[in-house]
């Protein structure tokens, strides 16, 4: 679908699906959450969607479409993953599965019903959990897996499907560590991390809903964030996701090699050296020139960073740190560590004879203990330096990056890199 057609589709009114006449009740606690078994056939819905039941373990199914967690890396703004990692999952590249966030994911699924219940109770609305995948009919490779739909509530707690009408919006329930609270803004705002913002806008756009709610459980505190639909951003997302699908996923063409997933993929695809050196091409020259520029810039920045850190540590001196307007620079004291030279211990013990009697064995064990003591060194305590920023704008003076060392790479008449 062309971008202008997609924008016209944005203006189309919601369609209506078939509705059962059976009534929907709030749960026994009166928390405003309807049971999914009764609700599935109830909500009115746009006719431009394909709705299919979501498998219990639907990780593999996600390879057949681009979902909400894929859109931020596709746009190149994700703080968690990359375009290449998304491509590798969709085409089932030979990469190890990343289970680093498995416990966080399982905890989110465990707490999801509770979070949706508390949201419904707090705002007096009806929340219907969704166990379906929604995909656009015209572009079925664009899909969404929201946690729930939000409808108006009733004081008596009785809601019939015919009374539900069009959802007020959608909702996703999330659990996050309280240590990550600083990455989120004030409750009630749309100030959320980029990955969550893109996911919410993606769902709102595909499901044609005016607003998306993020109910986030930070340990013992539930905070709700409200993201009004951004039609322009939604249209851009569809355009970029469609291009990514057609340009890379369908033809199984590798996108730019960014991130650790790309490095793993390349190591697995080319595990052995099978030929000698190749002659470099102009494209190789440009890549090497870019690498040289980045390496020199990184080296210069690292050197300047060390100098700035040393200057701050000199100013801190014997103090714990310094407290500024919205930040604290601390120079922590660390405990001393001991280290054992195990190679020296083994080398010393290799000369011991093999014995059978317990008296001699006990003497050898004593010598082993003494050898370990002789080859164990006690380190000195040290200090670790870091700077921490408080939530909110950073009120610091404007500075410039240091000058980059002069480049050894000149440009030719075509503006391309011409390494000397």
C-alpha positions in Angstrom: 0.0 0.0 0.0 1.3 3.4 -0.9 2.0 6.0 1.8 -0.9 8.3 0.6 -3.3 5.3 0.5 -2.2 4.4 4.1 -3.0 8.0 5.3 -6.4 7.8 3.7 -7.0 4.5 5.4 -6.1 6.2 8.7 -9.1 8.4 8.2 -11.5 5.6 7.7 -14.1 4.9 10.5 -13.9 1.8 12.5 -15.8 -1.2 11.2 -17.9 -3.4 13.3 -17.6 -7.2 13.9 -20.2 -9.7 14.9 -21.2 -9.4 18.6 -22.7 -12.0 20.9 -25.6 -11.0 23.0 -24.3 -12.7 26.1 -23.5 -10.2 28.8 -19.9 -9.6 30.1 -19.4 -9.2 33.8 -16.6 -7.7 35.7 -14.5 -10.2 37.7 -15.6 -11.1 41.2 -13.4 -8.4 42.7 -15.2 -5.7 40.6 -11.9 -4.6 39.0 -13.4 -3.9 35.6 -11.7 -6.7 33.6 -13.7 -8.9 31.4 -12.9 -12.6 30.8 -11.4 -13.2 27.4 -13.5 -16.3 26.7 -16.6 -14.2 26.7 -15.1 -11.1 25.1 -13.4 -12.5 22.0 -16.4 -12.2 19.7 -17.7 -9.0 21.3 -15.6 -5.9 20.5 -16.5 -4.0 17.4 -13.5 -3.9 15.1 -12.2 -2.4 11.8 -12.8 -4.6 8.8 -9.3 -4.1 7.6 -7.7 -6.5 10.1 -7.0 -10.2 10.0 -7.6 -11.6 13.5 -6.1 -15.0 14.4 -5.7 -16.7 17.8 -2.3 -16.2 19.3 -0.4 -19.5 20.0 0.7 -20.0 23.6 4.3 -20.1 22.5 4.2 -17.7 19.5 7.9 -16.9 19.2 8.3 -18.8 15.9 5.1 -17.3 14.5 6.6 -13.8 14.8 8.9 -14.6 11.9 5.9 -14.3 9.6 5.3 -10.6 10.3 6.8 -7.4 11.7 5.5 -6.8 15.2 5.6 -4.0 17.8 9.0 -5.0 19.3 10.6 -5.0 15.9 9.7 -1.4 14.8 12.2 0.6 16.9 15.2 -1.4 15.7 13.9 -1.2 12.1 13.8 2.6 12.5 17.3 2.5 14.0 16.3 4.0 17.3 16.2 1.0 19.6 18.2 1.0 22.8 18.1 -2.8 23.0 18.7 -4.4 19.6 19.5 -3.7 15.9 18.0 -4.1 12.4 20.3 -7.0 11.8 19.0 -8.9 14.9 15.4 -8.4 13.7 16.4 -9.7 10.2 18.2 -12.7 11.6 15.1 -13.8 13.7 12.8 -13.4 10.8 14.8 -15.4 8.3 15.8 -17.9 11.1 19.6 -17.3 10.6 21.9 -19.7 12.5 22.2 -17.6 15.7 22.0 -18.7 19.3 18.7 -17.7 21.0 19.0 -14.7 23.4 17.5 -15.7 26.7 19.0 -12.9 28.7 15.6 -11.4 29.4 13.7 -14.6 29.9 12.9 -14.1 33.6 11.8 -10.5 32.9 9.5 -11.8 30.1 8.1 -14.5 32.3 7.5 -12.1 35.2 5.7 -9.8 32.8 3.3 -12.5 31.7 2.7 -13.6 35.3 1.8 -10.0 36.5 -0.1 -9.0 33.4 -3.6 -9.9 34.6 -3.0 -8.1 37.9 -1.7 -5.0 36.2 -4.7 -4.9 33.8 -7.0 -5.3 36.8 -5.5 -2.4 38.7 -5.6 -0.2 35.7 -9.3 -0.9 35.2 -10.1 -0.3 38.9 -8.1 2.9 39.0 -9.8 4.5 36.0 -13.2 2.9 36.1 -12.9 1.3 32.7 -13.4 -2.1 31.2 -10.3 -3.9 30.0 -10.6 -6.9 27.8 -7.4 -8.9 27.5 -6.5 -10.0 24.0 -5.1 -13.3 23.0 -5.1 -12.7 19.3 -2.7 -11.5 16.6 -4.0 -8.6 14.5 -2.6 -8.1 11.0 -3.5 -5.7 8.2 -5.4 -7.3 5.3 -3.5 -5.3 2.7 -0.1 -5.9 4.3 -0.4 -9.1 6.4 3.3 -9.0 7.2 2.5 -6.1 9.6 1.1 -7.4 12.9 0.4 -6.5 16.5 0.0 -8.5 19.7 -1.4 -6.1 22.3 -2.2 -7.1 25.9 -5.7 -5.6 26.1 -8.4 -3.2 24.8 -9.9 -0.4 26.9 -13.6 0.3 26.9 -15.8 2.6 28.9 -17.0 1.1 32.2 -20.4 1.0 33.9 -21.1 1.7 37.6 -23.1 -1.6 38.0 -20.2 -3.6 36.5 -22.4 -5.3 33.8 -21.3 -4.8 30.2 -23.0 -6.4 27.3 -21.0 -6.8 24.0 -23.6 -4.7 22.2 -22.7 -1.8 24.6 -18.9 -2.1 24.1 -18.7 -0.2 20.9 -15.3 1.0 19.7 -12.4 0.7 22.1 -11.3 3.9 23.8 -7.7 2.7 23.2 -5.4 -0.2 23.8 -3.1 -1.1 26.7 0.1 -3.0 27.3 1.1 -4.2 30.8 4.8 -4.1 31.7 7.0 -4.9 34.6 10.3 -3.0 35.1 12.9 -2.9 37.7 12.6 0.2 40.1 16.2 0.9 39.2 15.0 1.7 35.6 12.4 4.2 36.8 14.6 7.1 35.9 14.4 6.2 32.2 10.6 7.0 32.3 9.0 10.3 32.8 6.1 11.4 35.1 3.1 9.2 35.2 0.3 10.4 32.9 2.7 11.7 30.3 4.0 10.2 27.0 7.6 10.4 28.3 8.6 6.7 27.9 11.7 5.0 26.5 12.0 4.9 22.7 11.4 1.1 22.3 8.1 1.3 24.3 7.0 4.5 22.5 7.5 2.9 19.1 5.7 -0.3 20.2 2.7 1.7 21.5 2.5 3.9 18.4 2.7 0.8 16.2 -0.2 -0.8 17.9 -2.3 2.3 17.9 -1.7 2.8 14.2 -2.4 -0.8 13.1 -5.4 -1.1 15.3 -6.7 2.3 14.4 -7.1 3.5 18.0 -6.7 7.1 19.2 -4.6 6.4 22.3 -2.4 3.7 23.8 -1.8 3.2 27.5 1.3 1.7 29.1 0.6 0.4 32.6 4.1 -0.2 34.1 4.6 -2.0 37.4 7.8 -0.7 39.1 8.2 -3.2 41.9 5.3 -2.0 44.2 4.2 1.0 42.2 1.9 1.1 39.2 2.5 4.0 36.9 0.4 4.7 33.8 1.6 6.5 30.7 -0.7 7.9 28.0 0.5 8.0 24.4 -2.0 9.7 21.9 -1.7 8.3 18.4 0.7 10.1 16.1 -0.6 9.5 12.6 2.4 10.9 10.8 4.8 8.7 12.8 2.5 5.7 12.3 2.6 6.2 8.5 6.4 6.5 8.6 6.6 3.3 10.6 4.5 1.4 8.0 6.6 2.8 5.2 9.9 1.8 6.8 8.6 -1.6 7.9 7.2 -2.4 4.5 10.6 -1.4 2.9 12.5 -3.5 5.4 10.3 -6.5 4.7 10.5 -6.2 0.9 14.2 -5.3 0.7 15.7 -7.6 3.3 13.4 -10.2 4.8 11.6 -11.5 1.7 14.8 -11.9 -0.4 16.8 -12.9 2.7 19.3 -10.2 2.0 21.5 -9.2 4.8 21.0 -5.6 6.1 23.9 -3.6 7.4 26.0 -5.6 9.8 25.4 -3.8 13.1 25.5 -5.1 16.6 26.7 -8.4 18.3 24.1 -10.5 16.4 25.7 -9.6 13.1 29.1 -10.6 14.5 27.8 -14.0 15.7 26.1 -14.5 12.3 29.4 -13.8 10.3 31.5 -16.0 12.6 29.1 -18.9 12.0 28.8 -18.3 8.3 32.5 -18.0 7.7 34.1 -20.2 10.4 37.3 -21.1 8.5 40.0 -19.5 6.2 39.8 -21.2 2.8 41.8 -18.8 0.5 44.6 -16.3 0.6 44.4 -12.5 0.6 42.1 -10.8 -1.9 42.8 -7.6 -3.7 40.9 -4.7 -2.1 38.2 -2.9 -4.0 37.2 0.8 -3.8 34.3 -0.3 -1.4 36.9 -2.0 0.8 39.0 1.2 0.8 36.1 3.3 1.9 35.2 0.9 4.7 38.8 0.8 5.9 38.9 4.6 5.8 35.7 4.9 7.9 37.1 2.4 10.4 40.4 4.4 10.6 38.4 7.6 11.2 36.3 6.0 13.9 39.2 4.4 15.6 41.2 7.6 15.8 38.2 9.5 17.0 37.5 6.9 19.7 41.2 7.0 20.7 41.1 10.7 21.0 37.9 10.8 23.0 39.2 8.0 25.3 42.3 10.0 26.0 40.3 13.2 26.7 37.8 11.3 28.9 40.7 9.9 31.0 42.1 13.4 31.4 38.7 14.8 32.5 38.2 11.9 34.9 41.6 12.4 36.4 40.9 16.2 36.8 37.7 15.4 38.6 39.4 12.8 40.9 42.0 15.4 41.8 39.3 17.9 42.8 37.5 15.2 44.8 40.8 14.3 46.6 40.1 12.6 50.0 36.3 13.3 49.8 33.7 10.8 48.9 32.8 12.9 45.8 31.2 16.1 44.8 27.5 17.0 44.6 26.3 19.3 41.8 23.0 20.6 40.5 21.3 17.4 39.3 24.4 15.2 39.4 26.9 13.5 41.8 30.5 12.5 40.9 31.7 9.8 43.2 35.1 8.2 43.7 34.3 4.9 45.5 36.7 3.0 47.7 36.9 -0.7 46.8 38.1 -3.6 49.0 41.6 -5.1 48.5 41.7 -8.4 46.6 44.0 -11.3 46.9 45.4 -13.3 44.0 47.0 -16.8 44.0 49.6 -17.7 41.4 48.2 -21.2 40.7 50.8 -22.0 38.0 53.6 -21.4 40.5 51.8 -23.6 43.0 51.4 -26.5 40.5 55.0 -26.2 39.3 56.2 -26.5 42.9 53.9 -29.5 43.7 54.9 -31.4 40.6 58.2 -32.3 42.2 56.4 -34.1 45.1 56.8 -37.9 45.1 53.8 -40.3 45.0 53.2 -41.7 48.5 50.8 -44.2 50.0 51.0 -43.8 53.8 48.7 -41.2 55.5 51.5 -39.6 57.5 53.5 -38.7 54.4 50.2 -37.6 52.6 49.4 -35.3 55.6 52.9 -33.8 55.3 52.4 -33.2 51.6 49.0 -31.5 52.2 50.7 -29.2 54.7 53.3 -28.3 52.1 50.5 -27.6 49.6 48.9 -25.2 52.0 52.2 -23.5 52.6 52.9 -23.3 48.9 49.5 -21.6 48.3 50.3 -19.1 51.1 53.7 -18.4 49.6 52.2 -17.7 46.1 49.2 -15.6 47.2 49.6 -11.9 47.1 47.3 -9.4 48.8 46.3 -6.5 46.6 45.7 -3.0 47.8 42.4 -1.3 48.1 41.4 1.0 45.2 38.7 3.4 44.2 36.2 3.5 41.3 35.1 6.7 39.7 31.7 7.4 38.1 29.2 10.3 37.5 25.5 9.9 38.1 22.7 12.1 36.8 19.4 12.7 38.4 16.1 12.5 36.4 15.2 15.5 34.4 17.1 18.0 32.2 20.9 18.3 32.8 21.9 21.8 33.7 25.5 21.8 32.6 27.6 24.3 30.6 27.9 23.9 26.9 31.2 22.3 25.8 32.7 21.1 22.5 34.3 17.8 21.6 38.1 17.9 21.3 39.6 18.4 17.8 40.1 15.1 15.8 43.7 14.4 14.9 44.4 15.2 11.3 43.3 12.5 8.9 45.8 10.5 6.8 42.9 9.9 4.4 42.4 12.4 1.6 39.4 12.7 -0.7 39.7 12.3 -4.4 37.8 14.4 -7.0 34.7 12.3 -6.7 34.5 12.9 -3.0 35.4 9.3 -2.2 38.0 8.2 0.3 41.5 7.8 -1.2 43.7 6.3 1.5 47.3 7.4 1.1 
